[in-house]
Structures are given as structure tokens and as C-alpha cells.
Amino acid sequence: MVQRSAAQVSCNLDEEVAILDMNNSRYFGLDGVGAHIWLVLEKPRSVGEICESVIDHFDVAPEVCRSDVLKFLTGLQEAGLIEAAG
């Protein structure tokens, strides 16, 4: 289970998301699948739940989706934008 970090603020801008890392004063912008995943993370979610949502909304094979979602989540975690839930 992963969730958004408490040390960030974000807002939706049409089909994009702007995120401010409050610890490092860095801005991030997400669009497309990345913005979708960020919106799904409004509540703590498992990787499986995130992948299900991506597969429902985008044309992607499940095995490719899982690999890409894990890479994306790792990047978000390294940037301090998400953390393990619980």
C-alpha cells in the first residue's frame, strides 16, 4: 500500500497535476497516466489497485502496466512524494 506524502501539496490543472514538495521546494508536473495515478492515490492504494485503474482507463497490457507502474511509483518515492501506507 502506498499513499501521498504529507510533505507535498498538489492541485489539478485540467488534465495535469502540479505537485510541490514542501521539504525541498521543488515542483513536479504530471500528465497522462502519471496524473491518473496521482489522482488514484488520493487514498492509500495497493499496486494491484493502481494497475487495475490504469488498465481500465488506458490501452496497456497487464504485465507492461505493472512494470511501468512500479517504475513510476519508485520515482515518486525517491522524490519524496509518496510513502508506504500504514
LOROBA-312285 format. One record per residue: x negated, y, z negated of N, C-alpha, C in turn; residue in one letter. Coordinates in nm, 4 decimals. Example, Ala and Ser with C-alpha at 12.3 -4.5 7.8 and 13.67 -1.06 7.14 Angstrom:
<pts>
<pt n_xx="-1.3190" n_yy="-0.5690" n_zz="-0.7800" ca_xx="-1.2300" ca_yy="-0.4500" ca_zz="-0.7800" c_xx="-1.3200" c_yy="-0.3300" c_zz="-0.7800" aa="a"/>
<pt n_xx="-1.2850" n_yy="-0.2250" n_zz="-0.7080" ca_xx="-1.3670" ca_yy="-0.1060" ca_zz="-0.7140" c_xx="-1.2900" c_yy="0.0030" c_zz="-0.7870" aa="s"/>
</pts>
This chain:
<pts>
<pt n_xx="-0.0848" n_yy="-0.1180" n_zz="0.0000" ca_xx="0.0000" ca_yy="0.0000" ca_zz="0.0000" c_xx="-0.0895" c_yy="0.1245" c_zz="0.0000" aa="m"/>
<pt n_xx="-0.0531" n_yy="0.2179" n_zz="0.0859" ca_xx="-0.1255" ca_yy="0.3448" ca_zz="0.0927" c_xx="-0.0257" c_yy="0.4592" c_zz="0.0820" aa="v"/>
<pt n_xx="-0.0778" n_yy="0.5733" n_zz="0.0394" ca_xx="0.0059" ca_yy="0.6920" ca_zz="0.0260" c_xx="-0.0780" c_yy="0.8156" c_zz="0.0561" aa="q"/>
<pt n_xx="-0.0108" n_yy="0.9255" n_zz="0.0778" ca_xx="-0.0798" ca_yy="1.0518" ca_zz="0.0977" c_xx="-0.1497" c_yy="1.0914" c_zz="-0.0317" aa="r"/>
<pt n_xx="-0.2636" n_yy="1.1537" n_zz="-0.0188" ca_xx="-0.3371" ca_yy="1.2030" ca_zz="-0.1345" c_xx="-0.2640" c_yy="1.3231" c_zz="-0.1937" aa="s"/>
<pt n_xx="-0.2749" n_yy="1.3404" n_zz="-0.3235" ca_xx="-0.2164" ca_yy="1.4585" ca_zz="-0.3887" c_xx="-0.2986" c_yy="1.5831" c_zz="-0.3595" aa="a"/>
<pt n_xx="-0.4208" n_yy="1.5661" n_zz="-0.3086" ca_xx="-0.5106" ca_yy="1.6787" ca_zz="-0.2834" c_xx="-0.4979" c_yy="1.7311" c_zz="-0.1407" aa="a"/>
<pt n_xx="-0.3779" n_yy="1.7244" n_zz="-0.0849" ca_xx="-0.3539" ca_yy="1.7751" ca_zz="0.0500" c_xx="-0.2147" c_yy="1.8365" c_zz="0.0563" aa="q"/>
<pt n_xx="-0.1971" n_yy="1.9247" n_zz="0.1499" ca_xx="-0.0642" ca_yy="1.9758" ca_zz="0.1829" c_xx="-0.0498" c_yy="1.9643" c_zz="0.3339" aa="v"/>
<pt n_xx="0.0726" n_yy="1.9409" n_zz="0.3794" ca_xx="0.0936" ca_yy="1.9253" ca_zz="0.5226" c_xx="0.2271" c_yy="1.9847" c_zz="0.5620" aa="s"/>
<pt n_xx="0.2389" n_yy="2.0117" n_zz="0.6918" ca_xx="0.3660" ca_yy="2.0588" ca_zz="0.7446" c_xx="0.3809" c_yy="2.0092" c_zz="0.8883" aa="c"/>
<pt n_xx="0.5054" n_yy="1.9959" n_zz="0.9296" ca_xx="0.5375" ca_yy="1.9534" ca_zz="1.0654" c_xx="0.5494" c_yy="2.0763" c_zz="1.1538" aa="n"/>
<pt n_xx="0.4886" n_yy="2.0682" n_zz="1.2708" ca_xx="0.4955" ca_yy="2.1755" ca_zz="1.3699" c_xx="0.5411" c_yy="2.1131" c_zz="1.5005" aa="l"/>
<pt n_xx="0.6714" n_yy="2.1131" n_zz="1.5229" ca_xx="0.7300" ca_yy="2.0451" ca_zz="1.6377" c_xx="0.6912" c_yy="1.8975" c_zz="1.6341" aa="d"/>
<pt n_xx="0.6083" n_yy="1.8520" n_zz="1.7276" ca_xx="0.5696" ca_yy="1.7115" ca_zz="1.7316" c_xx="0.4283" c_yy="1.6899" c_zz="1.6796" aa="e"/>
<pt n_xx="0.3766" n_yy="1.7874" n_zz="1.6051" ca_xx="0.2433" ca_yy="1.7783" ca_zz="1.5479" c_xx="0.2517" c_yy="1.7957" c_zz="1.3969" aa="e"/>
<pt n_xx="0.1448" n_yy="1.7573" n_zz="1.3296" ca_xx="0.1347" ca_yy="1.7738" ca_zz="1.1853" c_xx="0.0048" c_yy="1.8469" c_zz="1.1555" aa="v"/>
<pt n_xx="0.0111" n_yy="1.9485" n_zz="1.0696" ca_xx="-0.1079" ca_yy="2.0189" ca_zz="1.0222" c_xx="-0.1289" c_yy="1.9800" c_zz="0.8760" aa="a"/>
<pt n_xx="-0.2525" n_yy="1.9439" n_zz="0.8425" ca_xx="-0.2846" ca_yy="1.8984" ca_zz="0.7074" c_xx="-0.4020" c_yy="1.9807" c_zz="0.6561" aa="i"/>
<pt n_xx="-0.3935" n_yy="2.0255" n_zz="0.5310" ca_xx="-0.5023" ca_yy="2.0961" ca_zz="0.4656" c_xx="-0.5532" c_yy="2.0099" c_zz="0.3509" aa="l"/>
<pt n_xx="-0.6809" n_yy="1.9745" n_zz="0.3582" ca_xx="-0.7472" ca_yy="1.9044" ca_zz="0.2489" c_xx="-0.7859" c_yy="2.0109" c_zz="0.1475" aa="d"/>
<pt n_xx="-0.7184" n_yy="2.0133" n_zz="0.0333" ca_xx="-0.7395" ca_yy="2.1194" ca_zz="-0.0646" c_xx="-0.8723" c_yy="2.1048" c_zz="-0.1391" aa="m"/>
<pt n_xx="-0.9322" n_yy="1.9873" n_zz="-0.1398" ca_xx="-1.0620" ca_yy="1.9701" ca_zz="-0.2056" c_xx="-1.1752" c_yy="2.0322" c_zz="-0.1255" aa="n"/>
<pt n_xx="-1.1665" n_yy="2.0221" n_zz="0.0072" ca_xx="-1.2753" ca_yy="2.0689" ca_zz="0.0934" c_xx="-1.2359" c_yy="2.1844" c_zz="0.1844" aa="n"/>
<pt n_xx="-1.1132" n_yy="2.2322" n_zz="0.1730" ca_xx="-1.0628" ca_yy="2.3421" ca_zz="0.2567" c_xx="-1.0809" c_yy="2.3132" c_zz="0.4053" aa="s"/>
<pt n_xx="-1.0522" n_yy="2.1886" n_zz="0.4456" ca_xx="-1.0596" ca_yy="2.1504" ca_zz="0.5860" c_xx="-0.9188" c_yy="2.1267" c_zz="0.6384" aa="r"/>
<pt n_xx="-0.8975" n_yy="2.1702" n_zz="0.7624" ca_xx="-0.7699" ca_yy="2.1483" ca_zz="0.8295" c_xx="-0.7816" c_yy="2.0307" c_zz="0.9252" aa="y"/>
<pt n_xx="-0.6730" n_yy="1.9563" n_zz="0.9374" ca_xx="-0.6643" ca_yy="1.8464" ca_zz="1.0325" c_xx="-0.5348" c_yy="1.8618" c_zz="1.1107" aa="f"/>
<pt n_xx="-0.5375" n_yy="1.8235" n_zz="1.2351" ca_xx="-0.4175" ca_yy="1.8247" ca_zz="1.3172" c_xx="-0.3930" c_yy="1.6854" c_zz="1.3739" aa="g"/>
<pt n_xx="-0.2690" n_yy="1.6419" n_zz="1.3675" ca_xx="-0.2315" ca_yy="1.5110" ca_zz="1.4211" c_xx="-0.1172" c_yy="1.5284" c_zz="1.5188" aa="l"/>
<pt n_xx="-0.1185" n_yy="1.4473" n_zz="1.6238" ca_xx="-0.0057" ca_yy="1.4446" ca_zz="1.7158" c_xx="0.0170" c_yy="1.3006" c_zz="1.7591" aa="d"/>
<pt n_xx="0.1196" n_yy="1.2774" n_zz="1.8344" ca_xx="0.1494" ca_yy="1.1445" ca_zz="1.8855" c_xx="0.1638" c_yy="1.0403" c_zz="1.7758" aa="g"/>
<pt n_xx="0.0946" n_yy="0.9291" n_zz="1.7927" ca_xx="0.1040" ca_yy="0.8185" ca_zz="1.6975" c_xx="0.0514" c_yy="0.8606" c_zz="1.5608" aa="v"/>
<pt n_xx="-0.0553" n_yy="0.9402" n_zz="1.5587" ca_xx="-0.1101" ca_yy="0.9863" ca_zz="1.4310" c_xx="-0.0092" c_yy="1.0656" c_zz="1.3507" aa="g"/>
<pt n_xx="0.0622" n_yy="1.1560" n_zz="1.4162" ca_xx="0.1664" ca_yy="1.2339" ca_zz="1.3477" c_xx="0.2780" c_yy="1.1419" c_zz="1.3002" aa="a"/>
<pt n_xx="0.3127" n_yy="1.0436" n_zz="1.3812" ca_xx="0.4170" ca_yy="0.9483" ca_zz="1.3415" c_xx="0.3755" c_yy="0.8730" c_zz="1.2145" aa="h"/>
<pt n_xx="0.2527" n_yy="0.8237" n_zz="1.2119" ca_xx="0.2050" ca_yy="0.7512" ca_zz="1.0943" c_xx="0.2070" c_yy="0.8422" c_zz="0.9720" aa="i"/>
<pt n_xx="0.1644" n_yy="0.9655" n_zz="0.9880" ca_xx="0.1647" ca_yy="1.0587" ca_zz="0.8746" c_xx="0.3066" c_yy="1.0768" c_zz="0.8204" aa="w"/>
<pt n_xx="0.4033" n_yy="1.0899" n_zz="0.9079" ca_xx="0.5418" ca_yy="1.1062" ca_zz="0.8637" c_xx="0.5921" c_yy="0.9802" c_zz="0.7938" aa="l"/>
<pt n_xx="0.5522" n_yy="0.8631" n_zz="0.8423" ca_xx="0.5896" ca_yy="0.7370" ca_zz="0.7773" c_xx="0.5331" c_yy="0.7323" c_zz="0.6355" aa="v"/>
<pt n_xx="0.4162" n_yy="0.7932" n_zz="0.6168" ca_xx="0.3513" ca_yy="0.7922" ca_zz="0.4852" c_xx="0.4115" c_yy="0.8925" c_zz="0.3876" aa="l"/>
<pt n_xx="0.5293" n_yy="0.9418" n_zz="0.4192" ca_xx="0.5983" ca_yy="1.0297" ca_zz="0.3251" c_xx="0.6208" c_yy="0.9554" c_zz="0.1929" aa="e"/>
<pt n_xx="0.6365" n_yy="0.8228" n_zz="0.2033" ca_xx="0.6462" ca_yy="0.7352" ca_zz="0.0865" c_xx="0.5328" c_yy="0.6338" c_zz="0.0968" aa="k"/>
<pt n_xx="0.4890" n_yy="0.5762" n_zz="-0.0146" ca_xx="0.3869" ca_yy="0.4709" ca_zz="-0.0057" c_xx="0.4356" c_yy="0.3564" c_zz="0.0828" aa="p"/>
<pt n_xx="0.3473" n_yy="0.3096" n_zz="0.1699" ca_xx="0.3821" ca_yy="0.2038" ca_zz="0.2653" c_xx="0.2689" c_yy="0.1023" c_zz="0.2759" aa="r"/>
<pt n_xx="0.3057" n_yy="-0.0180" n_zz="0.3127" ca_xx="0.2053" ca_yy="-0.1201" ca_zz="0.3432" c_xx="0.1622" c_yy="-0.1028" c_zz="0.4887" aa="s"/>
<pt n_xx="0.0477" n_yy="-0.1601" n_zz="0.5216" ca_xx="0.0016" ca_yy="-0.1559" ca_zz="0.6602" c_xx="0.1043" c_yy="-0.2231" c_zz="0.7507" aa="v"/>
<pt n_xx="0.1646" n_yy="-0.3324" n_zz="0.7045" ca_xx="0.2675" ca_yy="-0.4008" ca_zz="0.7831" c_xx="0.3865" c_yy="-0.3120" c_zz="0.8127" aa="g"/>
<pt n_xx="0.4311" n_yy="-0.2354" n_zz="0.7138" ca_xx="0.5442" ca_yy="-0.1442" ca_zz="0.7347" c_xx="0.5084" c_yy="-0.0348" c_zz="0.8340" aa="e"/>
<pt n_xx="0.3868" n_yy="0.0159" n_zz="0.8237" ca_xx="0.3426" ca_yy="0.1202" ca_zz="0.9163" c_xx="0.3391" c_yy="0.0640" c_zz="1.0586" aa="i"/>
<pt n_xx="0.2820" n_yy="-0.0554" n_zz="1.0731" ca_xx="0.2747" ca_yy="-0.1174" ca_zz="1.2063" c_xx="0.4138" c_yy="-0.1429" c_zz="1.2642" aa="c"/>
<pt n_xx="0.5070" n_yy="-0.1901" n_zz="1.1833" ca_xx="0.6436" ca_yy="-0.2125" ca_zz="1.2309" c_xx="0.7034" c_yy="-0.0847" c_zz="1.2871" aa="e"/>
<pt n_xx="0.6831" n_yy="0.0262" n_zz="1.2160" ca_xx="0.7377" ca_yy="0.1537" ca_zz="1.2615" c_xx="0.6726" c_yy="0.1983" c_zz="1.3921" aa="s"/>
<pt n_xx="0.5405" n_yy="0.1828" n_zz="1.4014" ca_xx="0.4704" ca_yy="0.2215" ca_zz="1.5244" c_xx="0.5182" c_yy="0.1366" c_zz="1.6420" aa="v"/>
<pt n_xx="0.5304" n_yy="0.0065" n_zz="1.6214" ca_xx="0.5759" ca_yy="-0.0835" ca_zz="1.7283" c_xx="0.7181" c_yy="-0.0492" c_zz="1.7717" aa="i"/>
<pt n_xx="0.8028" n_yy="-0.0094" n_zz="1.6772" ca_xx="0.9405" ca_yy="0.0292" ca_zz="1.7101" c_xx="0.9483" c_yy="0.1572" c_zz="1.7926" aa="d"/>
<pt n_xx="0.8503" n_yy="0.2466" n_zz="1.7756" ca_xx="0.8567" ca_yy="0.3772" ca_zz="1.8407" c_xx="0.7639" c_yy="0.3935" c_zz="1.9616" aa="h"/>
<pt n_xx="0.6649" n_yy="0.3052" n_zz="1.9746" ca_xx="0.5671" ca_yy="0.3178" ca_zz="2.0819" c_xx="0.5481" c_yy="0.1824" c_zz="2.1503" aa="f"/>
<pt n_xx="0.5045" n_yy="0.1854" n_zz="2.2734" ca_xx="0.4816" ca_yy="0.0640" ca_zz="2.3506" c_xx="0.3406" c_yy="0.0131" c_zz="2.3224" aa="d"/>
<pt n_xx="0.3300" n_yy="-0.0749" n_zz="2.2226" ca_xx="0.1999" ca_yy="-0.1278" ca_zz="2.1825" c_xx="0.2173" c_yy="-0.2721" c_zz="2.1343" aa="v"/>
<pt n_xx="0.1203" n_yy="-0.3556" n_zz="2.1667" ca_xx="0.1233" ca_yy="-0.4952" ca_zz="2.1225" c_xx="0.0907" c_yy="-0.5017" c_zz="1.9734" aa="a"/>
<pt n_xx="0.1546" n_yy="-0.5924" n_zz="1.9001" ca_xx="0.1329" ca_yy="-0.6009" ca_zz="1.7551" c_xx="-0.0133" c_yy="-0.6148" c_zz="1.7140" aa="p"/>
<pt n_xx="-0.0916" n_yy="-0.6985" n_zz="1.7830" ca_xx="-0.2307" ca_yy="-0.7182" ca_zz="1.7428" c_xx="-0.3152" c_yy="-0.5934" c_zz="1.7671" aa="e"/>
<pt n_xx="-0.2860" n_yy="-0.5221" n_zz="1.8750" ca_xx="-0.3560" ca_yy="-0.3968" ca_zz="1.9037" c_xx="-0.3135" c_yy="-0.2909" c_zz="1.8024" aa="v"/>
<pt n_xx="-0.1861" n_yy="-0.2878" n_zz="1.7711" ca_xx="-0.1332" ca_yy="-0.1908" ca_zz="1.6766" c_xx="-0.2020" c_yy="-0.2047" c_zz="1.5419" aa="c"/>
<pt n_xx="-0.2084" n_yy="-0.3257" n_zz="1.4892" ca_xx="-0.2675" ca_yy="-0.3467" ca_zz="1.3563" c_xx="-0.4127" c_yy="-0.2993" c_zz="1.3525" aa="r"/>
<pt n_xx="-0.4893" n_yy="-0.3349" n_zz="1.4538" ca_xx="-0.6294" ca_yy="-0.2939" ca_zz="1.4599" c_xx="-0.6424" c_yy="-0.1418" c_zz="1.4643" aa="s"/>
<pt n_xx="-0.5620" n_yy="-0.0776" n_zz="1.5507" ca_xx="-0.5684" ca_yy="0.0679" ca_zz="1.5651" c_xx="-0.5188" c_yy="0.1392" c_zz="1.4394" aa="d"/>
<pt n_xx="-0.4136" n_yy="0.0877" n_zz="1.3784" ca_xx="-0.3612" ca_yy="0.1492" ca_zz="1.2561" c_xx="-0.4641" c_yy="0.1392" c_zz="1.1440" aa="v"/>
<pt n_xx="-0.5290" n_yy="0.0249" n_zz="1.1309" ca_xx="-0.6322" ca_yy="0.0102" ca_zz="1.0267" c_xx="-0.7476" c_yy="0.1079" c_zz="1.0480" aa="l"/>
<pt n_xx="-0.7904" n_yy="0.1266" n_zz="1.1729" ca_xx="-0.8969" ca_yy="0.2237" ca_zz="1.2025" c_xx="-0.8514" c_yy="0.3642" c_zz="1.1672" aa="k"/>
<pt n_xx="-0.7289" n_yy="0.3981" n_zz="1.2032" ca_xx="-0.6763" ca_yy="0.5312" ca_zz="1.1757" c_xx="-0.6658" c_yy="0.5550" c_zz="1.0250" aa="f"/>
<pt n_xx="-0.6122" n_yy="0.4576" n_zz="0.9525" ca_xx="-0.5990" ca_yy="0.4716" ca_zz="0.8072" c_xx="-0.7354" c_yy="0.4832" c_zz="0.7401" aa="l"/>
<pt n_xx="-0.8332" n_yy="0.4096" n_zz="0.7891" ca_xx="-0.9689" ca_yy="0.4204" ca_zz="0.7344" c_xx="-1.0222" c_yy="0.5623" c_zz="0.7523" aa="t"/>
<pt n_xx="-0.9981" n_yy="0.6209" n_zz="0.8687" ca_xx="-1.0392" ca_yy="0.7591" ca_zz="0.8923" c_xx="-0.9706" c_yy="0.8571" c_zz="0.7985" aa="g"/>
<pt n_xx="-0.8396" n_yy="0.8367" n_zz="0.7768" ca_xx="-0.7667" ca_yy="0.9235" ca_zz="0.6846" c_xx="-0.8206" c_yy="0.9084" c_zz="0.5421" aa="l"/>
<pt n_xx="-0.8528" n_yy="0.7856" n_zz="0.5045" ca_xx="-0.9048" ca_yy="0.7621" ca_zz="0.3690" c_xx="-1.0433" c_yy="0.8249" c_zz="0.3532" aa="q"/>
<pt n_xx="-1.1284" n_yy="0.8095" n_zz="0.4528" ca_xx="-1.2621" ca_yy="0.8690" ca_zz="0.4469" c_xx="-1.2555" c_yy="1.0211" c_zz="0.4395" aa="e"/>
<pt n_xx="-1.1523" n_yy="1.0797" n_zz="0.5003" ca_xx="-1.1326" ca_yy="1.2249" ca_zz="0.4955" c_xx="-1.0668" c_yy="1.2694" c_zz="0.3641" aa="a"/>
<pt n_xx="-1.0250" n_yy="1.1740" n_zz="0.2826" ca_xx="-0.9623" ca_yy="1.2068" ca_zz="0.1548" c_xx="-0.8150" c_yy="1.2425" c_zz="0.1645" aa="g"/>
<pt n_xx="-0.7512" n_yy="1.2060" n_zz="0.2768" ca_xx="-0.6120" ca_yy="1.2439" ca_zz="0.2981" c_xx="-0.5128" c_yy="1.1397" c_zz="0.2499" aa="l"/>
<pt n_xx="-0.5585" n_yy="1.0140" n_zz="0.2379" ca_xx="-0.4722" ca_yy="0.9082" ca_zz="0.1835" c_xx="-0.5506" c_yy="0.8314" c_zz="0.0782" aa="i"/>
<pt n_xx="-0.4758" n_yy="0.7534" n_zz="-0.0005" ca_xx="-0.5375" ca_yy="0.6714" ca_zz="-0.1048" c_xx="-0.4522" c_yy="0.5491" c_zz="-0.1274" aa="e"/>
<pt n_xx="-0.5079" n_yy="0.4526" n_zz="-0.1972" ca_xx="-0.4309" ca_yy="0.3335" ca_zz="-0.2324" c_xx="-0.3179" c_yy="0.3736" c_zz="-0.3258" aa="a"/>
<pt n_xx="-0.2004" n_yy="0.3181" n_zz="-0.3037" ca_xx="-0.0839" ca_yy="0.3479" ca_zz="-0.3878" c_xx="-0.0853" c_yy="0.2557" c_zz="-0.5102" aa="a"/>
<pt n_xx="-0.0324" n_yy="0.3097" n_zz="-0.6189" ca_xx="-0.0185" ca_yy="0.2277" ca_zz="-0.7393" c_xx="-0.1428" c_yy="0.2277" c_zz="-0.8170" aa="g"/>
</pts>
